[in-house]
Amino acid sequence: MVDKSNFLYPRSRYRGDFTPENLVFNANLQEFAQQVNYICNLETGGKLQPQDAYKRLKVLWKQLKHSKKELGIGENPYPSEEGEES
């Protein structure tokens, strides 16, 4: 029998440059995408007002942004020496 959790919350394998931070951010990104899908479907089906959907999406976006910042995604921890002056 198929696990209900895997059916409702599918996860894809991470195939990018591996670091623990990238792996965690990928999991957060997948969760974000899943939640956005639910909110869009609820709004499209008339179960959620557009204003409420927008507020929820805004909160989710802020959480994802905070996650990116906390994990240091996009920062270069080892700057190249080519652009540095001696």
Secondary structure as UniProt FT lines:
FT   HELIX           4..8
FT   HELIX           20..44
FT   TURN            45..46
FT   HELIX           50..71
FT   TURN            72..74
FT   TURN            82..83
//
